[in-house]
Amino acid sequence: MALSKDRLGRFNPENHNEGRVTDIGPRHYWQFFPPVVQNNYGKWAYHEILEPGVLVHVSETGDKAFTIRCGGMRFMTVDFMRELCDIADNFADGYLRFTTRNNIEFIVDSLEKVEALKAELAKHTFALGGSLKFPVGGTGAGVTNVVHTQGFIHCHTAAVDASSMVKSILDGVFEHFTSMD
């Protein structure tokens, strides 16, 4: 649904309130749910962690939704986001979401899609150092992302840059992100 001048109304200098839209707001959350979630909304019976970073949600109807969680970061470049969206388009029917801890989640409707998505995520590495861009994990008893302040990017009195400290800490406990020990 494209936004246009006609949809939102054209300004009439003779009548300032004519066609006035004061609060457009975000689009309704429902349209961002994958079909398996829409079809089973309010009918989820239970969920299980199949392996680190992979959950299955089972509906009263027997339908299953699989969530693949991978590590993210607070600040992402446009290229990084485009890469994420390409993965979502090709392996998760265009759906992805972000958790409150800056993790990335893809929701799919079959175990075959889970395996294909995990294989694809494992292929994406950073050019410098070769570390994984999208490590799968962060569920159960495993370590999840550390939420931090914005540091120098936002705070004028920051003593340190929180992002660099969090990166250093998570590098040290990475194996606990990808496992559940």
N, CA, C and O of each residue as an XYZ file, in Angstrom:
724
protein
N       0.854     -1.165      0.000
C       0.000      0.000      0.000
C       0.904      1.232      0.000
O       1.491      1.582      1.024
N       1.007      1.870     -1.132
C       1.865      3.043     -1.258
C       1.167      4.278     -0.695
O      -0.048      4.439     -0.811
N       1.955      5.124     -0.096
C       1.416      6.387      0.406
C       1.449      7.402     -0.727
O       2.410      7.440     -1.496
N       0.435      8.205     -0.834
C       0.393      9.211     -1.893
C      -0.277     10.471     -1.366
O      -0.902     10.465     -0.305
N      -0.137     11.536     -2.117
C      -0.792     12.788     -1.732
C      -2.304     12.641     -1.792
O      -3.027     13.227     -0.986
N      -2.779     11.851     -2.759
C      -4.226     11.673     -2.882
C      -4.786     10.883     -1.705
O      -5.860     11.208     -1.198
N      -4.066      9.844     -1.265
C      -4.557      9.019     -0.169
C      -4.643      9.820      1.126
O      -5.599      9.679      1.888
N      -3.646     10.653      1.370
C      -3.607     11.421      2.614
C      -4.279     12.780      2.476
O      -4.400     13.515      3.456
N      -4.711     13.114      1.286
C      -5.394     14.387      1.071
C      -4.438     15.491      0.680
O      -3.276     15.499      1.086
N      -4.923     16.397     -0.091
C      -4.135     17.555     -0.505
C      -4.497     18.730      0.398
O      -5.636     18.851      0.850
N      -3.529     19.582      0.651
C      -3.746     20.718      1.539
C      -4.605     21.775      0.853
O      -4.329     22.186     -0.274
N      -5.649     22.204      1.552
C      -6.533     23.255      1.055
C      -6.314     24.490      1.925
O      -6.703     24.478      3.093
N      -5.703     25.563      1.397
C      -5.422     26.746      2.214
C      -6.684     27.463      2.688
O      -6.633     28.217      3.660
N      -7.814     27.240      2.019
C      -9.073     27.865      2.428
C      -9.688     27.154      3.635
O     -10.379     27.779      4.440
N      -9.438     25.858      3.759
C      -9.988     25.064      4.862
C      -8.873     24.157      5.384
O      -8.644     23.072      4.849
N      -8.186     24.609      6.430
C      -6.997     23.921      6.925
C      -7.269     22.509      7.439
O      -6.370     21.669      7.412
N      -8.466     22.232      7.898
C      -8.763     20.918      8.466
C      -9.343     19.925      7.459
O      -9.576     18.766      7.804
N      -9.574     20.352      6.246
C     -10.140     19.465      5.237
C      -9.144     18.342      4.896
O      -8.011     18.602      4.493
N      -9.587     17.108      5.066
C      -8.738     15.960      4.733
C      -7.524     15.806      5.625
O      -6.573     15.110      5.272
N      -7.552     16.451      6.778
C      -6.392     16.434      7.671
C      -6.252     15.079      8.353
O      -7.204     14.558      8.933
N      -5.065     14.525      8.275
C      -4.742     13.282      8.962
C      -3.741     13.643     10.049
O      -2.634     14.094      9.753
N      -4.127     13.446     11.310
C      -3.251     13.880     12.399
C      -2.383     12.759     12.953
O      -1.310     13.017     13.498
N      -2.832     11.534     12.821
C      -2.043     10.438     13.372
C      -2.148      9.236     12.448
O      -3.122      8.485     12.496
N      -1.158      9.068     11.625
C      -1.158      7.937     10.700
C      -0.784      6.675     11.466
O      -1.454      5.651     11.331
N       0.269      6.734     12.263
C       0.694      5.609     13.086
C       1.239      4.450     12.273
O       1.222      4.479     11.042
N       1.720      3.437     12.964
C       2.252      2.270     12.257
C       1.116      1.425     11.685
O      -0.038      1.546     12.097
N       1.463      0.583     10.745
C       0.470     -0.334     10.195
C       0.109     -1.356     11.259
O       0.879     -1.587     12.191
N      -1.050     -1.964     11.125
C      -1.526     -2.928     12.110
C      -0.609     -4.148     12.131
O      -0.198     -4.640     11.080
N      -0.292     -4.629     13.320
C       0.649     -5.733     13.484
C       0.212     -7.008     12.769
O       1.056     -7.823     12.398
N      -1.069     -7.190     12.574
C      -1.593     -8.433     12.001
C      -0.972     -8.740     10.637
O      -0.698     -9.898     10.322
N      -0.756     -7.712      9.840
C      -0.243     -7.942      8.494
C       1.212     -8.409      8.494
O       1.718     -8.844      7.459
N       1.882     -8.327      9.623
C       3.274     -8.754      9.704
C       3.419    -10.186     10.216
O       4.537    -10.692     10.307
N       2.321    -10.840     10.548
C       2.355    -12.231     10.996
C       2.420    -13.169      9.798
O       1.728    -12.941      8.806
N       3.233    -14.214      9.866
C       3.189    -15.239      8.818
C       1.814    -15.920      8.831
O       1.143    -15.918      9.863
N       1.387    -16.497      7.710
C       0.065    -17.139      7.660
C      -0.155    -18.186      8.749
O      -1.256    -18.281      9.291
N       0.869    -18.972      9.080
C       0.693    -20.008     10.107
C       0.372    -19.385     11.464
O      -0.349    -19.986     12.260
N       0.891    -18.200     11.735
C       0.591    -17.504     12.991
C      -0.805    -16.895     12.926
O      -1.559    -16.980     13.895
N      -1.157    -16.288     11.806
C      -2.499    -15.719     11.653
C      -3.576    -16.794     11.796
O      -4.588    -16.580     12.463
N      -3.355    -17.943     11.171
C      -4.358    -19.013     11.186
C      -4.526    -19.658     12.557
O      -5.557    -20.272     12.831
N      -3.526    -19.525     13.415
C      -3.571    -20.177     14.723
C      -3.496    -19.187     15.875
O      -3.154    -19.562     16.996
N      -3.811    -17.940     15.608
C      -3.733    -16.894     16.623
C      -4.621    -17.258     17.816
O      -5.818    -17.501     17.657
N      -4.027    -17.295     19.003
C      -4.771    -17.622     20.221
C      -5.017    -19.103     20.418
O      -5.724    -19.490     21.348
N      -4.451    -19.939     19.564
C      -4.682    -21.383     19.643
C      -3.413    -22.171     19.956
O      -3.397    -23.392     19.798
N      -2.370    -21.511     20.387
C      -1.112    -22.221     20.620
C      -1.198    -23.043     21.896
O      -1.562    -22.525     22.952
N      -0.865    -24.319     21.797
C      -0.950    -25.242     22.930
C       0.343    -25.248     23.743
O       0.306    -25.190     24.972
N       1.484    -25.319     23.060
C       2.771    -25.361     23.770
C       3.898    -25.086     22.774
O       3.685    -25.022     21.563
N       5.101    -24.925     23.322
C       6.292    -24.808     22.477
C       7.427    -25.586     23.115
O       7.442    -25.811     24.325
N       8.375    -25.991     22.287
C       9.555    -26.722     22.746
C      10.786    -26.146     22.055
O      10.704    -25.584     20.963
N      11.921    -26.300     22.716
C      13.188    -25.931     22.090
C      13.760    -27.210     21.490
O      14.101    -28.138     22.224
N      13.867    -27.270     20.168
C      14.369    -28.462     19.495
C      15.882    -28.571     19.588
O      16.430    -29.663     19.739
N      16.539    -27.445     19.497
C      17.995    -27.343     19.591
C      18.303    -25.873     19.834
O      17.405    -25.039     19.722
N      19.543    -25.532     20.163
C      19.837    -24.120     20.399
C      19.418    -23.247     19.214
O      19.864    -23.459     18.087
N      18.566    -22.274     19.482
C      18.125    -21.338     18.467
C      16.934    -21.775     17.638
O      16.488    -21.026     16.769
N      16.407    -22.963     17.880
C      15.273    -23.458     17.087
C      14.147    -23.884     18.022
O      14.325    -24.764     18.865
N      12.992    -23.253     17.865
C      11.816    -23.592     18.666
C      10.706    -24.077     17.750
O      10.634    -23.682     16.586
N       9.840    -24.936     18.281
C       8.630    -25.322     17.567
C       7.453    -24.912     18.440
O       7.441    -25.170     19.644
N       6.470    -24.277     17.830
C       5.246    -23.867     18.505
C       4.134    -24.724     17.915
O       3.934    -24.727     16.700
N       3.411    -25.447     18.759
C       2.381    -26.371     18.286
C       1.009    -25.822     18.653
O       0.756    -25.446     19.797
N       0.133    -25.784     17.662
C      -1.218    -25.258     17.833
C      -2.179    -26.369     18.227
O      -1.900    -27.552     18.029
N      -3.311    -25.971     18.786
C      -4.379    -26.928     19.092
C      -4.868    -27.629     17.832
O      -5.399    -28.737     17.905
N      -4.695    -26.992     16.679
C      -5.128    -27.575     15.406
C      -4.112    -28.570     14.854
O      -4.397    -29.270     13.883
N      -2.928    -28.638     15.466
C      -1.873    -29.517     14.984
C      -0.855    -28.815     14.106
O       0.192    -29.384     13.798
N      -1.148    -27.579     13.695
C      -0.185    -26.814     12.900
C       1.046    -26.500     13.741
O       0.971    -26.369     14.963
N       2.179    -26.384     13.055
C       3.423    -26.065     13.742
C       4.073    -24.846     13.104
O       4.080    -24.689     11.883
N       4.612    -24.000     13.950
C       5.421    -22.865     13.500
C       6.803    -23.052     14.110
O       6.932    -23.339     15.300
N       7.826    -22.887     13.295
C       9.197    -23.046     13.758
C       9.866    -21.680     13.784
O       9.811    -20.933     12.807
N      10.495    -21.360     14.905
C      11.217    -20.101     15.050
C      12.704    -20.390     15.047
O      13.183    -21.232     15.807
N      13.432    -19.694     14.193
C      14.887    -19.792     14.157
C      15.420    -18.458     14.644
O      15.209    -17.426     14.006
N      16.111    -18.480     15.775
C      16.650    -17.249     16.367
C      18.143    -17.177     16.091
O      18.871    -18.154     16.269
N      18.584    -16.014     15.657
C      20.016    -15.815     15.483
C      20.409    -14.473     16.098
O      19.582    -13.577     16.272
N      21.667    -14.369     16.412
C      22.166    -13.172     17.070
C      22.131    -11.967     16.157
O      22.426    -12.061     14.965
N      21.772    -10.848     16.724
C      21.768     -9.588     15.991
C      22.602     -8.575     16.737
O      23.412     -8.926     17.595
N      22.401     -7.332     16.409
C      23.123     -6.266     17.088
C      22.224     -5.044     17.164
O      21.235     -4.938     16.440
N      22.574     -4.144     18.031
C      21.725     -2.966     18.216
C      21.756     -2.044     17.003
O      20.723     -1.508     16.602
N      22.913     -1.861     16.431
C      23.061     -0.973     15.280
C      23.401     -1.806     14.057
O      24.379     -2.554     14.056
N      22.590     -1.671     13.016
C      22.791     -2.446     11.796
C      22.887     -1.500     10.605
O      22.185     -0.490     10.539
N      23.756     -1.839      9.677
C      23.896     -1.029      8.470
C      22.765     -1.354      7.491
O      22.069     -2.359      7.638
N      22.600     -0.509      6.520
C      21.596     -0.740      5.481
C      21.926     -2.024      4.722
O      21.029     -2.813      4.425
N      23.196     -2.239      4.409
C      23.590     -3.460      3.696
C      23.285     -4.705      4.516
O      22.840     -5.716      3.973
N      23.523     -4.635      5.821
C      23.226     -5.762      6.710
C      21.724     -6.054      6.706
O      21.309     -7.211      6.634
N      20.922     -5.002      6.784
C      19.462     -5.169      6.767
C      18.984     -5.739      5.434
O      18.085     -6.580      5.405
N      19.576     -5.289      4.342
C      19.196     -5.829      3.031
C      19.531     -7.308      2.934
O      18.765     -8.092      2.373
N      20.671     -7.682      3.482
C      21.067     -9.092      3.498
C      20.058     -9.915      4.300
O      19.658    -11.002      3.884
N      19.654     -9.386      5.448
C      18.629    -10.050      6.266
C      17.321    -10.206      5.498
O      16.711    -11.275      5.504
N      16.904     -9.146      4.847
C      15.643     -9.187      4.095
C      15.716    -10.158      2.929
O      14.731    -10.829      2.624
N      16.871    -10.245      2.270
C      17.034    -11.222      1.190
C      16.903    -12.644      1.719
O      16.269    -13.489      1.088
N      17.499    -12.907      2.874
C      17.385    -14.236      3.486
C      15.931    -14.522      3.831
O      15.427    -15.612      3.560
N      15.258    -13.544      4.428
C      13.844    -13.727      4.783
C      13.001    -13.982      3.537
O      12.132    -14.854      3.549
N      13.245    -13.235      2.470
C      12.485    -13.425      1.231
C      12.696    -14.811      0.644
O      11.747    -15.437      0.170
N      13.937    -15.296      0.672
C      14.261    -16.569      0.031
C      13.976    -17.798      0.883
O      13.765    -18.882      0.339
N      13.965    -17.654      2.211
C      13.860    -18.833      3.063
C      12.720    -18.787      4.078
O      12.392    -19.816      4.669
N      12.105    -17.618      4.297
C      11.063    -17.503      5.323
C       9.844    -16.745      4.810
O       9.154    -16.076      5.579
N       9.584    -16.849      3.526
C       8.413    -16.209      2.913
C       8.346    -14.708      3.194
O       7.264    -14.122      3.198
N       9.506    -14.088      3.429
C       9.559    -12.646      3.632
C       9.332    -12.179      5.057
O       9.248    -10.975      5.299
N       9.230    -13.100      6.009
C       8.925    -12.715      7.393
C      10.171    -12.801      8.269
O      10.922    -13.774      8.214
N      10.373    -11.762      9.078
C      11.373    -11.784     10.137
C      10.929    -10.813     11.207
O      10.098     -9.938     10.963
N      11.484    -10.971     12.389
C      11.148    -10.064     13.486
C      12.372     -9.879     14.360
O      13.331    -10.646     14.275
N      12.334     -8.863     15.194
C      13.431     -8.582     16.108
C      12.926     -8.722     17.534
O      11.823     -8.279     17.855
N      13.732     -9.337     18.387
C      13.355     -9.484     19.788
C      13.787     -8.239     20.560
O      14.502     -7.386     20.032
N      13.352     -8.147     21.799
C      13.733     -7.003     22.629
C      15.217     -7.029     22.973
O      15.763     -6.019     23.417
N      15.871     -8.156     22.778
C      17.311     -8.258     23.016
C      18.105     -8.186     21.717
O      19.250     -8.633     21.654
N      17.493     -7.625     20.691
C      18.148     -7.397     19.402
C      18.533     -8.678     18.669
O      19.398     -8.652     17.794
N      17.904     -9.788     19.012
C      18.079    -11.000     18.224
C      17.146    -10.927     17.023
O      16.213    -10.125     17.000
N      17.401    -11.760     16.038
C      16.599    -11.807     14.820
C      15.890    -13.154     14.799
O      16.509    -14.185     15.062
N      14.592    -13.153     14.488
C      13.849    -14.407     14.419
C      13.141    -14.536     13.077
O      12.504    -13.602     12.592
N      13.273    -15.717     12.496
C      12.547    -16.089     11.287
C      11.510    -17.124     11.702
O      11.826    -18.033     12.470
N      10.283    -17.006     11.214
C       9.232    -17.969     11.539
C       8.825    -18.668     10.249
O       8.403    -18.025      9.288
N       8.958    -19.999     10.239
C       8.618    -20.803      9.065
C       7.633    -21.891      9.470
O       7.378    -22.099     10.657
N       7.078    -22.586      8.473
C       6.020    -23.558      8.763
C       6.412    -25.012      8.529
O       5.551    -25.891      8.578
N       7.703    -25.290      8.275
C       8.109    -26.684      8.090
C       9.548    -26.894      8.541
O      10.360    -25.969      8.536
N       9.842    -28.126      8.930
C      11.189    -28.480      9.371
C      12.183    -28.397      8.210
O      13.360    -28.105      8.423
N      11.720    -28.650      6.992
C      12.590    -28.542      5.818
C      13.082    -27.103      5.648
O      14.247    -26.873      5.324
N      12.193    -26.151      5.866
C      12.576    -24.740      5.768
C      13.556    -24.369      6.876
O      14.438    -23.534      6.674
N      13.404    -24.989      8.044
C      14.330    -24.738      9.156
C      15.743    -25.129      8.748
O      16.684    -24.353      8.917
N      15.888    -26.338      8.209
C      17.217    -26.834      7.839
C      17.832    -25.998      6.723
O      19.022    -25.686      6.765
N      17.028    -25.635      5.724
C      17.539    -24.801      4.629
C      17.964    -23.426      5.139
O      18.996    -22.898      4.726
N      17.173    -22.853      6.031
C      17.481    -21.535      6.588
C      18.740    -21.588      7.446
O      19.589    -20.703      7.349
N      18.869    -22.607      8.280
C      20.076    -22.744      9.111
C      21.324    -22.875      8.245
O      22.355    -22.273      8.544
N      21.232    -23.659      7.177
C      22.374    -23.822      6.274
C      22.740    -22.491      5.618
O      23.919    -22.170      5.468
N      21.733    -21.726      5.234
C      21.986    -20.420      4.612
C      22.610    -19.449      5.612
O      23.565    -18.749      5.276
N      22.090    -19.399      6.826
C      22.623    -18.485      7.839
C      24.085    -18.792      8.142
O      24.873    -17.881      8.397
N      24.451    -20.082      8.115
C      25.831    -20.484      8.398
C      26.802    -20.028      7.308
O      28.002    -19.922      7.561
N      26.307    -19.761      6.112
C      27.160    -19.325      4.998
C      27.567    -17.861      5.110
O      28.569    -17.460      4.518
N      26.826    -17.068      5.843
C      27.067    -15.621      5.894
C      28.077    -15.289      6.985
O      27.826    -15.495      8.173
N      29.226    -14.771      6.554
C      30.285    -14.400      7.496
C      30.757    -12.980      7.196
O      30.554    -12.456      6.101
N      31.388    -12.375      8.189
C      31.966    -11.050      7.996
C      33.277    -11.178      7.219
O      34.009    -12.153      7.390
N      33.569    -10.201      6.371
C      34.770    -10.236      5.538
C      36.036    -10.229      6.393
O      36.983    -10.962      6.111
N      36.051     -9.409      7.428
C      37.223     -9.352      8.302
C      37.059    -10.354      9.437
O      36.156    -10.210     10.261
N      37.894    -11.334      9.488
C      37.864    -12.300     10.579
C      37.029    -13.530     10.304
O      37.279    -14.582     10.891
N      36.044    -13.431      9.428
C      35.243    -14.597      9.064
C      34.250    -15.063     10.103
O      33.759    -16.189     10.015
N      33.934    -14.226     11.098
C      32.964    -14.647     12.116
C      31.559    -14.671     11.521
O      31.283    -13.997     10.528
N      30.683    -15.448     12.134
C      29.317    -15.606     11.646
C      28.529    -14.310     11.798
O      28.574    -13.671     12.849
N      27.813    -13.925     10.753
C      26.939    -12.757     10.844
C      25.664    -13.094     11.597
O      25.129    -12.264     12.333
N      25.179    -14.320     11.408
C      23.887    -14.714     11.965
C      24.013    -16.031     12.729
O      23.474    -17.045     12.287
N      24.713    -16.038     13.866
C      24.848    -17.291     14.615
C      23.506    -17.718     15.206
O      22.812    -16.915     15.829
N      23.148    -18.974     15.008
C      21.876    -19.490     15.511
C      22.058    -19.898     16.962
O      22.985    -20.642     17.283
N      21.185    -19.422     17.847
C      21.273    -19.753     19.270
C      20.501    -18.755     20.107
O      19.573    -18.103     19.628
N      20.900    -18.645     21.375
C      20.281    -17.668     22.264
C      18.972    -18.102     22.877
O      18.165    -17.257     23.267
N      18.735    -19.419     22.975
C      17.487    -19.911     23.564
C      17.777    -20.775     24.785
O      18.915    -21.182     25.018
N      16.738    -21.046     25.555
C      16.867    -21.930     26.717
C      17.841    -21.390     27.737
O      17.814    -20.207     28.076
N      18.710    -22.275     28.228
C      19.686    -21.898     29.246
C      20.913    -21.228     28.646
O      21.835    -20.860     29.374
N      20.933    -21.067     27.330
C      22.064    -20.423     26.681
C      22.077    -18.924     26.915
O      21.075    -18.331     27.313
N      23.221    -18.329     26.662
C      23.371    -16.880     26.775
C      22.619    -16.225     25.620
O      22.647    -16.728     24.497
N      21.958    -15.127     25.886
C      21.326    -14.356     24.819
C      22.023    -13.006     24.720
O      22.948    -12.729     25.485
N      21.597    -12.177     23.800
C      22.248    -10.885     23.598
C      22.176    -10.017     24.851
O      21.228    -10.097     25.633
N      23.192     -9.195     25.017
C      23.235     -8.236     26.105
C      22.657     -6.918     25.589
O      23.089     -6.412     24.553
N      21.690     -6.370     26.306
C      21.118     -5.077     25.939
C      21.945     -3.998     26.624
O      22.278     -4.115     27.803
N      22.273     -2.950     25.877
C      23.159     -1.926     26.423
C      22.691     -0.534     26.030
O      21.819     -0.362     25.178
N      23.297      0.447     26.675
C      22.998      1.836     26.332
C      23.678      2.183     25.018
O      24.473      1.402     24.496
N      23.367      3.341     24.494
C      23.913      3.703     23.192
C      25.321      4.265     23.255
O      25.965      4.423     22.218
N      25.812      4.570     24.444
C      27.168      5.083     24.545
C      27.351      6.402     23.815
O      26.476      7.267     23.859
N      28.492      6.559     23.138
C      28.835      7.821     22.475
C      27.866      8.201     21.366
O      27.767      9.377     21.017
N      27.158      7.241     20.808
C      26.257      7.551     19.697
C      25.143      8.487     20.148
O      24.666      9.309     19.365
N      24.726      8.367     21.405
C      23.590      9.158     21.869
C      23.908     10.010     23.093
O      23.499     11.169     23.171
N      24.630      9.443     24.037
C      24.829     10.107     25.321
C      26.045     11.035     25.274
O      27.144     10.605     24.924
N      25.849     12.285     25.619
C      26.946     13.251     25.566
C      27.909     13.123     26.742
O      28.985     13.721     26.718
N      27.547     12.357     27.768
C      28.436     12.194     28.923
C      28.916     10.756     29.077
O      29.340     10.361     30.163
N      28.856      9.981     28.023
C      29.257      8.575     28.129
C      30.755      8.465     28.404
O      31.568      9.129     27.760
N      31.103      7.617     29.369
C      32.510      7.398     29.695
C      33.122      6.346     28.777
O      34.325      6.359     28.517
N      32.294      5.446     28.297
C      32.775      4.379     27.415
C      31.747      4.155     26.312
O      30.612      4.624     26.396
N      32.158      3.440     25.291
C      31.234      3.054     24.235
C      30.718      1.660     24.575
O      31.466      0.685     24.500
N      29.455      1.563     24.946
C      28.883      0.306     25.420
C      28.906     -0.786     24.357
O      29.076     -1.959     24.692
N      28.742     -0.435     23.099
C      28.710     -1.441     22.039
C      30.001     -2.246     21.995
O      29.968     -3.464     21.820
N      31.124     -1.581     22.150
C      32.402     -2.291     22.087
C      32.582     -3.218     23.284
O      33.138     -4.307     23.141
N      32.121     -2.802     24.463
C      32.218     -3.681     25.635
C      31.336     -4.909     25.472
O      31.760     -6.022     25.784
N      30.116     -4.718     24.986
C      29.200     -5.839     24.784
C      29.778     -6.807     23.764
O      29.698     -8.021     23.952
N      30.360     -6.288     22.688
C      30.975     -7.159     21.680
C      32.079     -7.986     22.302
O      32.178     -9.186     22.044
N      32.901     -7.368     23.109
C      34.003     -8.074     23.753
C      33.491     -9.172     24.689
O      34.018    -10.285     24.694
N      32.473     -8.857     25.471
C      31.891     -9.844     26.394
C      31.283    -11.006     25.619
O      31.528    -12.168     25.945
N      30.494    -10.699     24.599
C      29.833    -11.762     23.845
C      30.819    -12.597     23.042
O      30.571    -13.783     22.823
N      31.931    -12.017     22.597
C      32.973    -12.819     21.950
C      33.510    -13.864     22.923
O      33.818    -14.990     22.531
N      33.619    -13.484     24.187
C      34.139    -14.400     25.204
C      33.185    -15.517     25.584
O      33.624    -16.575     26.037
N      31.889    -15.303     25.408
C      30.902    -16.325     25.798
C      30.126    -16.855     24.587
O      29.022    -17.381     24.731
N      30.712    -16.711     23.395
C      30.017    -17.089     22.161
C      29.542    -18.537     22.170
O      28.419    -18.819     21.752
N      30.374    -19.451     22.637
C      29.977    -20.873     22.626
C      28.772    -21.139     23.520
O      28.093    -22.151     23.351
N      28.499    -20.251     24.466
C      27.315    -20.404     25.319
C      26.066    -19.825     24.653
O      24.948    -20.099     25.091
N      26.248    -19.027     23.599
C      25.117    -18.533     22.810
C      24.612    -19.633     21.879
O      23.406    -19.811     21.705
N      25.544    -20.363     21.288
C      25.178    -21.392     20.313
C      24.928    -22.753     20.948
O      24.692    -23.732     20.240
N      24.977    -22.824     22.262
C      24.648    -24.066     22.979
C      23.699    -23.700     24.111
O      23.373    -22.528     24.298
N      23.265    -24.680     24.848
C      22.358    -24.392     25.969
C      22.944    -24.921     27.273
O      22.236    -25.498     28.098
N      24.239    -24.718     27.445
C      24.866    -25.162     28.698
C      25.160    -24.007     29.614
O      25.687    -24.206     30.709
